[in-house]
Amino acid sequence: MTLKELKDWVNDLPEEFMSFTVVNGEYGVLEDEVYFRVDKPVTTISIDMETNEVLILNDSKDEINPEMVE
């Protein structure tokens, strides 16, 4: 999704949605049959000029896997 696509989508939302909380959601499956959703409040939004990405970030209490960090 591009920032323009996100902006257009947000601009098309009905006015009554403007007080809704924005969360970063994640879906998953357990044992091929139980679906779950985890919502994490958005902490900040940042621009990464090096990768041309808009980053929507949330805090995490998950442990960091050192092998995943470059």
PDB file with one MODEL, atoms N, CA, C and O in Angstrom:
MODEL        1
ATOM      1  N   MET A   1       0.844  -1.176   0.000  1.00  0.00           N
ATOM      2  CA  MET A   1       0.000   0.000   0.000  1.00  0.00           C
ATOM      3  C   MET A   1       0.888   1.239   0.000  1.00  0.00           C
ATOM      4  O   MET A   1       1.871   1.310   0.739  1.00  0.00           O
ATOM      5  N   THR A   2       0.546   2.182  -0.808  1.00  0.00           N
ATOM      6  CA  THR A   2       1.289   3.444  -0.829  1.00  0.00           C
ATOM      7  C   THR A   2       0.637   4.433   0.139  1.00  0.00           C
ATOM      8  O   THR A   2      -0.505   4.241   0.557  1.00  0.00           O
ATOM      9  N   LEU A   3       1.363   5.479   0.486  1.00  0.00           N
ATOM     10  CA  LEU A   3       0.819   6.503   1.366  1.00  0.00           C
ATOM     11  C   LEU A   3      -0.392   7.171   0.717  1.00  0.00           C
ATOM     12  O   LEU A   3      -1.352   7.511   1.408  1.00  0.00           O
ATOM     13  N   LYS A   4      -0.356   7.363  -0.596  1.00  0.00           N
ATOM     14  CA  LYS A   4      -1.499   7.952  -1.292  1.00  0.00           C
ATOM     15  C   LYS A   4      -2.737   7.073  -1.144  1.00  0.00           C
ATOM     16  O   LYS A   4      -3.832   7.576  -0.892  1.00  0.00           O
ATOM     17  N   GLU A   5      -2.567   5.759  -1.301  1.00  0.00           N
ATOM     18  CA  GLU A   5      -3.695   4.835  -1.148  1.00  0.00           C
ATOM     19  C   GLU A   5      -4.259   4.898   0.276  1.00  0.00           C
ATOM     20  O   GLU A   5      -5.475   4.891   0.467  1.00  0.00           O
ATOM     21  N   LEU A   6      -3.372   4.958   1.271  1.00  0.00           N
ATOM     22  CA  LEU A   6      -3.814   5.057   2.659  1.00  0.00           C
ATOM     23  C   LEU A   6      -4.547   6.373   2.891  1.00  0.00           C
ATOM     24  O   LEU A   6      -5.603   6.398   3.523  1.00  0.00           O
ATOM     25  N   LYS A   7      -3.988   7.459   2.382  1.00  0.00           N
ATOM     26  CA  LYS A   7      -4.598   8.780   2.546  1.00  0.00           C
ATOM     27  C   LYS A   7      -5.985   8.820   1.910  1.00  0.00           C
ATOM     28  O   LYS A   7      -6.934   9.317   2.517  1.00  0.00           O
ATOM     29  N   ASP A   8      -6.103   8.303   0.696  1.00  0.00           N
ATOM     30  CA  ASP A   8      -7.404   8.266   0.017  1.00  0.00           C
ATOM     31  C   ASP A   8      -8.410   7.441   0.813  1.00  0.00           C
ATOM     32  O   ASP A   8      -9.572   7.828   0.938  1.00  0.00           O
ATOM     33  N   TRP A   9      -7.967   6.306   1.351  1.00  0.00           N
ATOM     34  CA  TRP A   9      -8.848   5.437   2.126  1.00  0.00           C
ATOM     35  C   TRP A   9      -9.329   6.157   3.383  1.00  0.00           C
ATOM     36  O   TRP A   9     -10.517   6.125   3.706  1.00  0.00           O
ATOM     37  N   VAL A  10      -8.396   6.811   4.097  1.00  0.00           N
ATOM     38  CA  VAL A  10      -8.758   7.536   5.315  1.00  0.00           C
ATOM     39  C   VAL A  10      -9.713   8.683   4.978  1.00  0.00           C
ATOM     40  O   VAL A  10     -10.694   8.901   5.689  1.00  0.00           O
ATOM     41  N   ASN A  11      -9.437   9.405   3.914  1.00  0.00           N
ATOM     42  CA  ASN A  11     -10.289  10.530   3.527  1.00  0.00           C
ATOM     43  C   ASN A  11     -11.699  10.100   3.151  1.00  0.00           C
ATOM     44  O   ASN A  11     -12.631  10.899   3.245  1.00  0.00           O
ATOM     45  N   ASP A  12     -11.872   8.844   2.724  1.00  0.00           N
ATOM     46  CA  ASP A  12     -13.193   8.333   2.342  1.00  0.00           C
ATOM     47  C   ASP A  12     -13.995   7.788   3.527  1.00  0.00           C
ATOM     48  O   ASP A  12     -15.161   7.431   3.362  1.00  0.00           O
ATOM     49  N   LEU A  13     -13.397   7.718   4.707  1.00  0.00           N
ATOM     50  CA  LEU A  13     -14.117   7.197   5.874  1.00  0.00           C
ATOM     51  C   LEU A  13     -15.215   8.163   6.297  1.00  0.00           C
ATOM     52  O   LEU A  13     -15.057   9.378   6.181  1.00  0.00           O
ATOM     53  N   PRO A  14     -16.333   7.620   6.792  1.00  0.00           N
ATOM     54  CA  PRO A  14     -17.398   8.497   7.291  1.00  0.00           C
ATOM     55  C   PRO A  14     -16.927   9.302   8.505  1.00  0.00           C
ATOM     56  O   PRO A  14     -16.055   8.851   9.248  1.00  0.00           O
ATOM     57  N   GLU A  15     -17.489  10.466   8.703  1.00  0.00           N
ATOM     58  CA  GLU A  15     -17.105  11.366   9.796  1.00  0.00           C
ATOM     59  C   GLU A  15     -17.223  10.690  11.163  1.00  0.00           C
ATOM     60  O   GLU A  15     -16.422  10.973  12.054  1.00  0.00           O
ATOM     61  N   GLU A  16     -18.190   9.817  11.345  1.00  0.00           N
ATOM     62  CA  GLU A  16     -18.370   9.186  12.663  1.00  0.00           C
ATOM     63  C   GLU A  16     -17.211   8.257  13.048  1.00  0.00           C
ATOM     64  O   GLU A  16     -17.119   7.846  14.205  1.00  0.00           O
ATOM     65  N   PHE A  17     -16.335   7.923  12.111  1.00  0.00           N
ATOM     66  CA  PHE A  17     -15.167   7.083  12.414  1.00  0.00           C
ATOM     67  C   PHE A  17     -13.997   7.895  12.970  1.00  0.00           C
ATOM     68  O   PHE A  17     -13.031   7.307  13.456  1.00  0.00           O
ATOM     69  N   MET A  18     -14.054   9.219  12.915  1.00  0.00           N
ATOM     70  CA  MET A  18     -12.904  10.055  13.258  1.00  0.00           C
ATOM     71  C   MET A  18     -12.477   9.958  14.723  1.00  0.00           C
ATOM     72  O   MET A  18     -11.353  10.336  15.051  1.00  0.00           O
ATOM     73  N   SER A  19     -13.335   9.465  15.606  1.00  0.00           N
ATOM     74  CA  SER A  19     -12.955   9.319  17.014  1.00  0.00           C
ATOM     75  C   SER A  19     -12.487   7.896  17.337  1.00  0.00           C
ATOM     76  O   SER A  19     -12.155   7.610  18.488  1.00  0.00           O
ATOM     77  N   PHE A  20     -12.454   7.009  16.352  1.00  0.00           N
ATOM     78  CA  PHE A  20     -12.015   5.629  16.574  1.00  0.00           C
ATOM     79  C   PHE A  20     -10.521   5.589  16.883  1.00  0.00           C
ATOM     80  O   PHE A  20      -9.758   6.411  16.375  1.00  0.00           O
ATOM     81  N   THR A  21     -10.104   4.636  17.713  1.00  0.00           N
ATOM     82  CA  THR A  21      -8.702   4.412  18.027  1.00  0.00           C
ATOM     83  C   THR A  21      -8.060   3.602  16.904  1.00  0.00           C
ATOM     84  O   THR A  21      -8.682   2.682  16.371  1.00  0.00           O
ATOM     85  N   VAL A  22      -6.823   3.936  16.540  1.00  0.00           N
ATOM     86  CA  VAL A  22      -6.083   3.199  15.512  1.00  0.00           C
ATOM     87  C   VAL A  22      -5.171   2.198  16.205  1.00  0.00           C
ATOM     88  O   VAL A  22      -4.398   2.564  17.090  1.00  0.00           O
ATOM     89  N   VAL A  23      -5.260   0.932  15.802  1.00  0.00           N
ATOM     90  CA  VAL A  23      -4.399  -0.107  16.352  1.00  0.00           C
ATOM     91  C   VAL A  23      -3.722  -0.853  15.218  1.00  0.00           C
ATOM     92  O   VAL A  23      -4.198  -0.845  14.083  1.00  0.00           O
ATOM     93  N   ASN A  24      -2.619  -1.490  15.531  1.00  0.00           N
ATOM     94  CA  ASN A  24      -1.911  -2.341  14.591  1.00  0.00           C
ATOM     95  C   ASN A  24      -2.339  -3.766  14.925  1.00  0.00           C
ATOM     96  O   ASN A  24      -2.002  -4.272  15.995  1.00  0.00           O
ATOM     97  N   GLY A  25      -3.069  -4.416  14.036  1.00  0.00           N
ATOM     98  CA  GLY A  25      -3.593  -5.750  14.299  1.00  0.00           C
ATOM     99  C   GLY A  25      -2.746  -6.828  13.650  1.00  0.00           C
ATOM    100  O   GLY A  25      -2.067  -6.609  12.647  1.00  0.00           O
ATOM    101  N   GLU A  26      -2.814  -8.002  14.263  1.00  0.00           N
ATOM    102  CA  GLU A  26      -2.079  -9.157  13.750  1.00  0.00           C
ATOM    103  C   GLU A  26      -2.976 -10.385  13.884  1.00  0.00           C
ATOM    104  O   GLU A  26      -3.523 -10.647  14.955  1.00  0.00           O
ATOM    105  N   TYR A  27      -3.124 -11.139  12.790  1.00  0.00           N
ATOM    106  CA  TYR A  27      -3.921 -12.362  12.808  1.00  0.00           C
ATOM    107  C   TYR A  27      -3.018 -13.571  12.868  1.00  0.00           C
ATOM    108  O   TYR A  27      -1.878 -13.527  12.404  1.00  0.00           O
ATOM    109  N   GLY A  28      -3.523 -14.650  13.438  1.00  0.00           N
ATOM    110  CA  GLY A  28      -2.748 -15.880  13.499  1.00  0.00           C
ATOM    111  C   GLY A  28      -3.662 -17.087  13.575  1.00  0.00           C
ATOM    112  O   GLY A  28      -4.870 -16.955  13.772  1.00  0.00           O
ATOM    113  N   VAL A  29      -3.080 -18.261  13.419  1.00  0.00           N
ATOM    114  CA  VAL A  29      -3.807 -19.525  13.473  1.00  0.00           C
ATOM    115  C   VAL A  29      -3.072 -20.454  14.436  1.00  0.00           C
ATOM    116  O   VAL A  29      -1.849 -20.580  14.383  1.00  0.00           O
ATOM    117  N   LEU A  30      -3.825 -21.094  15.307  1.00  0.00           N
ATOM    118  CA  LEU A  30      -3.264 -22.084  16.212  1.00  0.00           C
ATOM    119  C   LEU A  30      -3.797 -23.458  15.820  1.00  0.00           C
ATOM    120  O   LEU A  30      -5.005 -23.642  15.671  1.00  0.00           O
ATOM    121  N   GLU A  31      -2.909 -24.407  15.655  1.00  0.00           N
ATOM    122  CA  GLU A  31      -3.267 -25.794  15.372  1.00  0.00           C
ATOM    123  C   GLU A  31      -4.254 -25.920  14.209  1.00  0.00           C
ATOM    124  O   GLU A  31      -5.151 -26.763  14.255  1.00  0.00           O
ATOM    125  N   ASP A  32      -4.105 -25.115  13.192  1.00  0.00           N
ATOM    126  CA  ASP A  32      -4.898 -25.165  11.957  1.00  0.00           C
ATOM    127  C   ASP A  32      -6.402 -24.975  12.144  1.00  0.00           C
ATOM    128  O   ASP A  32      -7.165 -25.250  11.219  1.00  0.00           O
ATOM    129  N   GLU A  33      -6.849 -24.513  13.312  1.00  0.00           N
ATOM    130  CA  GLU A  33      -8.292 -24.350  13.456  1.00  0.00           C
ATOM    131  C   GLU A  33      -8.731 -23.173  14.323  1.00  0.00           C
ATOM    132  O   GLU A  33      -9.863 -22.711  14.186  1.00  0.00           O
ATOM    133  N   VAL A  34      -7.882 -22.683  15.197  1.00  0.00           N
ATOM    134  CA  VAL A  34      -8.273 -21.574  16.060  1.00  0.00           C
ATOM    135  C   VAL A  34      -7.641 -20.300  15.516  1.00  0.00           C
ATOM    136  O   VAL A  34      -6.417 -20.193  15.437  1.00  0.00           O
ATOM    137  N   TYR A  35      -8.475 -19.336  15.141  1.00  0.00           N
ATOM    138  CA  TYR A  35      -7.998 -18.059  14.641  1.00  0.00           C
ATOM    139  C   TYR A  35      -8.006 -17.047  15.784  1.00  0.00           C
ATOM    140  O   TYR A  35      -8.908 -17.056  16.621  1.00  0.00           O
ATOM    141  N   PHE A  36      -7.004 -16.182  15.814  1.00  0.00           N
ATOM    142  CA  PHE A  36      -6.958 -15.156  16.850  1.00  0.00           C
ATOM    143  C   PHE A  36      -6.480 -13.845  16.254  1.00  0.00           C
ATOM    144  O   PHE A  36      -5.877 -13.808  15.181  1.00  0.00           O
ATOM    145  N   ARG A  37      -6.764 -12.777  16.975  1.00  0.00           N
ATOM    146  CA  ARG A  37      -6.337 -11.449  16.554  1.00  0.00           C
ATOM    147  C   ARG A  37      -5.731 -10.742  17.750  1.00  0.00           C
ATOM    148  O   ARG A  37      -6.289 -10.775  18.847  1.00  0.00           O
ATOM    149  N   VAL A  38      -4.587 -10.102  17.542  1.00  0.00           N
ATOM    150  CA  VAL A  38      -3.919  -9.324  18.585  1.00  0.00           C
ATOM    151  C   VAL A  38      -3.856  -7.884  18.093  1.00  0.00           C
ATOM    152  O   VAL A  38      -3.331  -7.608  17.014  1.00  0.00           O
ATOM    153  N   ASP A  39      -4.393  -6.979  18.888  1.00  0.00           N
ATOM    154  CA  ASP A  39      -4.363  -5.557  18.551  1.00  0.00           C
ATOM    155  C   ASP A  39      -3.380  -4.855  19.467  1.00  0.00           C
ATOM    156  O   ASP A  39      -3.404  -5.044  20.684  1.00  0.00           O
ATOM    157  N   LYS A  40      -2.509  -4.038  18.870  1.00  0.00           N
ATOM    158  CA  LYS A  40      -1.527  -3.272  19.639  1.00  0.00           C
ATOM    159  C   LYS A  40      -1.704  -1.799  19.276  1.00  0.00           C
ATOM    160  O   LYS A  40      -1.688  -1.448  18.096  1.00  0.00           O
ATOM    161  N   PRO A  41      -1.873  -0.925  20.287  1.00  0.00           N
ATOM    162  CA  PRO A  41      -2.037   0.500  19.989  1.00  0.00           C
ATOM    163  C   PRO A  41      -0.832   1.054  19.224  1.00  0.00           C
ATOM    164  O   PRO A  41       0.313   0.712  19.517  1.00  0.00           O
ATOM    165  N   VAL A  42      -1.103   1.896  18.259  1.00  0.00           N
ATOM    166  CA  VAL A  42      -0.035   2.536  17.501  1.00  0.00           C
ATOM    167  C   VAL A  42       0.674   3.516  18.427  1.00  0.00           C
ATOM    168  O   VAL A  42       0.034   4.374  19.036  1.00  0.00           O
ATOM    169  N   THR A  43       1.997   3.389  18.532  1.00  0.00           N
ATOM    170  CA  THR A  43       2.804   4.248  19.397  1.00  0.00           C
ATOM    171  C   THR A  43       3.276   5.489  18.646  1.00  0.00           C
ATOM    172  O   THR A  43       3.244   6.601  19.171  1.00  0.00           O
ATOM    173  N   THR A  44       3.712   5.276  17.415  1.00  0.00           N
ATOM    174  CA  THR A  44       4.226   6.397  16.623  1.00  0.00           C
ATOM    175  C   THR A  44       4.189   6.020  15.145  1.00  0.00           C
ATOM    176  O   THR A  44       4.083   4.849  14.783  1.00  0.00           O
ATOM    177  N   ILE A  45       4.278   7.029  14.323  1.00  0.00           N
ATOM    178  CA  ILE A  45       4.404   6.840  12.873  1.00  0.00           C
ATOM    179  C   ILE A  45       5.661   7.586  12.463  1.00  0.00           C
ATOM    180  O   ILE A  45       5.876   8.733  12.856  1.00  0.00           O
ATOM    181  N   SER A  46       6.481   6.927  11.677  1.00  0.00           N
ATOM    182  CA  SER A  46       7.778   7.489  11.310  1.00  0.00           C
ATOM    183  C   SER A  46       7.997   7.326   9.808  1.00  0.00           C
ATOM    184  O   SER A  46       7.404   6.453   9.175  1.00  0.00           O
ATOM    185  N   ILE A  47       8.838   8.159   9.260  1.00  0.00           N
ATOM    186  CA  ILE A  47       9.213   8.081   7.848  1.00  0.00           C
ATOM    187  C   ILE A  47      10.657   7.616   7.755  1.00  0.00           C
ATOM    188  O   ILE A  47      11.543   8.204   8.377  1.00  0.00           O
ATOM    189  N   ASP A  48      10.898   6.563   6.981  1.00  0.00           N
ATOM    190  CA  ASP A  48      12.253   6.069   6.734  1.00  0.00           C
ATOM    191  C   ASP A  48      12.644   6.521   5.329  1.00  0.00           C
ATOM    192  O   ASP A  48      12.247   5.910   4.337  1.00  0.00           O
ATOM    193  N   MET A  49      13.418   7.586   5.255  1.00  0.00           N
ATOM    194  CA  MET A  49      13.813   8.153   3.964  1.00  0.00           C
ATOM    195  C   MET A  49      14.722   7.212   3.178  1.00  0.00           C
ATOM    196  O   MET A  49      14.740   7.243   1.947  1.00  0.00           O
ATOM    197  N   GLU A  50      15.467   6.386   3.882  1.00  0.00           N
ATOM    198  CA  GLU A  50      16.395   5.469   3.217  1.00  0.00           C
ATOM    199  C   GLU A  50      15.654   4.382   2.434  1.00  0.00           C
ATOM    200  O   GLU A  50      16.088   3.984   1.353  1.00  0.00           O
ATOM    201  N   THR A  51      14.529   3.902   2.991  1.00  0.00           N
ATOM    202  CA  THR A  51      13.775   2.831   2.324  1.00  0.00           C
ATOM    203  C   THR A  51      12.486   3.320   1.679  1.00  0.00           C
ATOM    204  O   THR A  51      11.754   2.538   1.073  1.00  0.00           O
ATOM    205  N   ASN A  52      12.204   4.634   1.812  1.00  0.00           N
ATOM    206  CA  ASN A  52      10.961   5.215   1.302  1.00  0.00           C
ATOM    207  C   ASN A  52       9.731   4.518   1.875  1.00  0.00           C
ATOM    208  O   ASN A  52       8.801   4.173   1.146  1.00  0.00           O
ATOM    209  N   GLU A  53       9.741   4.314   3.201  1.00  0.00           N
ATOM    210  CA  GLU A  53       8.634   3.634   3.861  1.00  0.00           C
ATOM    211  C   GLU A  53       8.058   4.501   4.978  1.00  0.00           C
ATOM    212  O   GLU A  53       8.776   5.237   5.654  1.00  0.00           O
ATOM    213  N   VAL A  54       6.752   4.390   5.148  1.00  0.00           N
ATOM    214  CA  VAL A  54       6.065   4.962   6.298  1.00  0.00           C
ATOM    215  C   VAL A  54       5.942   3.820   7.309  1.00  0.00           C
ATOM    216  O   VAL A  54       5.383   2.768   7.000  1.00  0.00           O
ATOM    217  N   LEU A  55       6.467   4.033   8.516  1.00  0.00           N
ATOM    218  CA  LEU A  55       6.471   2.994   9.530  1.00  0.00           C
ATOM    219  C   LEU A  55       5.404   3.286  10.571  1.00  0.00           C
ATOM    220  O   LEU A  55       5.442   4.328  11.226  1.00  0.00           O
ATOM    221  N   ILE A  56       4.458   2.380  10.726  1.00  0.00           N
ATOM    222  CA  ILE A  56       3.445   2.475  11.770  1.00  0.00           C
ATOM    223  C   ILE A  56       3.907   1.526  12.863  1.00  0.00           C
ATOM    224  O   ILE A  56       3.896   0.307  12.690  1.00  0.00           O
ATOM    225  N   LEU A  57       4.316   2.103  14.000  1.00  0.00           N
ATOM    226  CA  LEU A  57       4.993   1.322  15.038  1.00  0.00           C
ATOM    227  C   LEU A  57       4.146   1.187  16.297  1.00  0.00           C
ATOM    228  O   LEU A  57       3.340   2.056  16.628  1.00  0.00           O
ATOM    229  N   ASN A  58       4.355   0.072  16.985  1.00  0.00           N
ATOM    230  CA  ASN A  58       3.741  -0.152  18.288  1.00  0.00           C
ATOM    231  C   ASN A  58       4.792  -0.722  19.227  1.00  0.00           C
ATOM    232  O   ASN A  58       5.779  -1.312  18.789  1.00  0.00           O
ATOM    233  N   ASP A  59       4.567  -0.536  20.536  1.00  0.00           N
ATOM    234  CA  ASP A  59       5.470  -1.117  21.521  1.00  0.00           C
ATOM    235  C   ASP A  59       5.266  -2.623  21.550  1.00  0.00           C
ATOM    236  O   ASP A  59       4.172  -3.121  21.285  1.00  0.00           O
ATOM    237  N   SER A  60       6.330  -3.337  21.874  1.00  0.00           N
ATOM    238  CA  SER A  60       6.260  -4.792  21.954  1.00  0.00           C
ATOM    239  C   SER A  60       6.948  -5.261  23.216  1.00  0.00           C
ATOM    240  O   SER A  60       8.011  -4.763  23.587  1.00  0.00           O
ATOM    241  N   LYS A  61       6.330  -6.218  23.864  1.00  0.00           N
ATOM    242  CA  LYS A  61       6.942  -6.839  25.031  1.00  0.00           C
ATOM    243  C   LYS A  61       7.582  -8.177  24.644  1.00  0.00           C
ATOM    244  O   LYS A  61       8.121  -8.887  25.493  1.00  0.00           O
ATOM    245  N   ASP A  62       7.516  -8.509  23.349  1.00  0.00           N
ATOM    246  CA  ASP A  62       8.117  -9.749  22.854  1.00  0.00           C
ATOM    247  C   ASP A  62       9.634  -9.669  22.953  1.00  0.00           C
ATOM    248  O   ASP A  62      10.221  -8.602  22.780  1.00  0.00           O
ATOM    249  N   GLU A  63      10.251 -10.787  23.230  1.00  0.00           N
ATOM    250  CA  GLU A  63      11.704 -10.837  23.259  1.00  0.00           C
ATOM    251  C   GLU A  63      12.246 -10.702  21.840  1.00  0.00           C
ATOM    252  O   GLU A  63      11.644 -11.193  20.885  1.00  0.00           O
ATOM    253  N   ILE A  64      13.383 -10.034  21.714  1.00  0.00           N
ATOM    254  CA  ILE A  64      14.015  -9.852  20.423  1.00  0.00           C
ATOM    255  C   ILE A  64      14.945 -11.022  20.168  1.00  0.00           C
ATOM    256  O   ILE A  64      15.769 -11.370  21.014  1.00  0.00           O
ATOM    257  N   ASN A  65      14.809 -11.624  19.002  1.00  0.00           N
ATOM    258  CA  ASN A  65      15.685 -12.702  18.600  1.00  0.00           C
ATOM    259  C   ASN A  65      16.960 -12.081  18.028  1.00  0.00           C
ATOM    260  O   ASN A  65      16.907 -11.457  16.968  1.00  0.00           O
ATOM    261  N   PRO A  66      18.113 -12.236  18.704  1.00  0.00           N
ATOM    262  CA  PRO A  66      19.354 -11.599  18.228  1.00  0.00           C
ATOM    263  C   PRO A  66      19.728 -11.989  16.800  1.00  0.00           C
ATOM    264  O   PRO A  66      20.408 -11.225  16.115  1.00  0.00           O
ATOM    265  N   GLU A  67      19.299 -13.157  16.341  1.00  0.00           N
ATOM    266  CA  GLU A  67      19.611 -13.597  14.979  1.00  0.00           C
ATOM    267  C   GLU A  67      18.863 -12.780  13.939  1.00  0.00           C
ATOM    268  O   GLU A  67      19.275 -12.733  12.780  1.00  0.00           O
ATOM    269  N   MET A  68      17.757 -12.127  14.336  1.00  0.00           N
ATOM    270  CA  MET A  68      16.949 -11.341  13.403  1.00  0.00           C
ATOM    271  C   MET A  68      17.448  -9.900  13.279  1.00  0.00           C
ATOM    272  O   MET A  68      17.057  -9.186  12.356  1.00  0.00           O
ATOM    273  N   VAL A  69      18.301  -9.476  14.196  1.00  0.00           N
ATOM    274  CA  VAL A  69      18.795  -8.099  14.204  1.00  0.00           C
ATOM    275  C   VAL A  69      20.053  -8.034  13.343  1.00  0.00           C
ATOM    276  O   VAL A  69      20.980  -8.829  13.501  1.00  0.00           O
ATOM    277  N   GLU A  70      20.057  -7.076  12.440  1.00  0.00           N
ATOM    278  CA  GLU A  70      21.231  -6.938  11.557  1.00  0.00           C
ATOM    279  C   GLU A  70      22.254  -6.029  12.168  1.00  0.00           C
ATOM    280  O   GLU A  70      23.305  -5.794  11.573  1.00  0.00           O
TER     281      GLU A  70
ENDMDL
END
